[in-house]
Amino acid sequence: MVGTYFPGRGTLFEETYLEGKAQGRAEDRTALILRVLEKRGIDIPEDTRDRITSCTDLDTLTLWFDRSLTAGTAEDLFAEE
């Protein structure tokens, strides 16, 4: 768990707060990935969109964002998996 100076440190309340922050970051990265693909004119099939939006792992989303900058298709995000 990431250390914080959150009031009630080490409590369930803090854990819930941190999980919410992580979820918010995941949603932000998901939105950026989809926006980059859309702005580049890349078609995003529904199953690919669902896979991107259901992912909550920040490292995976960062990798997919990096790949979205040069991908030829939306499926290229998942190469080598």
Helices and strands as residue ranges (DSSP letters): H 12-39, H 46-54, H 58-68, G 74-78
